[in-house]
Amino acid sequence: MTSGGLSKAEALACPDCRHACHVMLYSDTKARLFGRIPIRHLVLMQMRFDGLLGFPGGLVDPSKETLEEGLSRELLEELGMEIPVLAEDYLTSCRVPSSSSLSSRLITHFYVKKMEERQIEEVEKAAVSAATDHGQEVLGMVRVPLYTMRGGGGGGGLPSFLSHSFIGTARSQLLDALLRLRLVTPQELHRALARALEIHAHTSESLQAALAPAEEQGKRSCDAPVHV
């Protein structure tokens, strides 16, 4: 279990807790990037309305539906097609750590579902053309690059992806699933995370450099005379 992990039974027995279910859809592939870099697996995540990366899913009320029924309902809204999620697809449950009393009562349930490559492609198409939440709660599906490109400092691919911002426990759910399913090796993941930290530090420096001119421009706008 990840930090804050619970068994499914413990999670469902929690009084006054809210529950959210999400799923990682993935498949194997023989495709190669640029005809030479093995992609190996197609792993889907989504760009949320708030600009954060996460997995498809949402809030579920266990008093009215099973976790799997609720998750399947959410997938229909966000992906535009029915994807039955079964109890055997369940992976982990986790209490979301937060200083907020409301968020501390939130428990996330994470599932993984293996599909055929053509089914993954169908999901991507439906998410754009048929999903009621597309362009609102969900801005688009993205594939997780499980490779690391050697050029340009060796940060392209998984390291760059991991340096982005994720919602809640989504990053730890992704890393845990990648290791459990052996989609990447521990050594590959360690190197990717170390490089992601370097990329994140560089990004912070770039943002700091961009902040000063933006503040100066803001001051000029406030000081500018108003013509009536």
Secondary structure as GFF3:
##gff-version 3
##sequence-region A 1 228
A	DSSP	beta_strand	5	6	.	.	.	ID=ss1
A	DSSP	alpha_helix	8	12	.	.	.	ID=ss2
A	DSSP	beta_strand	18	28	.	.	.	ID=ss3
A	DSSP	beta_strand	32	33	.	.	.	ID=ss4
A	DSSP	beta_strand	37	38	.	.	.	ID=ss5
A	DSSP	beta_strand	41	48	.	.	.	ID=ss6
A	DSSP	beta_strand	53	54	.	.	.	ID=ss7
A	DSSP	beta_strand	57	60	.	.	.	ID=ss8
A	DSSP	alpha_helix	67	79	.	.	.	ID=ss9
A	DSSP	three_ten_helix	87	89	.	.	.	ID=ss10
A	DSSP	beta_strand	90	95	.	.	.	ID=ss11
A	DSSP	alpha_helix	101	104	.	.	.	ID=ss12
A	DSSP	beta_strand	106	114	.	.	.	ID=ss13
A	DSSP	alpha_helix	117	129	.	.	.	ID=ss14
A	DSSP	beta_strand	138	143	.	.	.	ID=ss15
A	DSSP	beta_strand	148	149	.	.	.	ID=ss16
A	DSSP	beta_strand	156	157	.	.	.	ID=ss17
A	DSSP	alpha_helix	158	162	.	.	.	ID=ss18
A	DSSP	alpha_helix	170	180	.	.	.	ID=ss19
A	DSSP	alpha_helix	186	223	.	.	.	ID=ss20
###
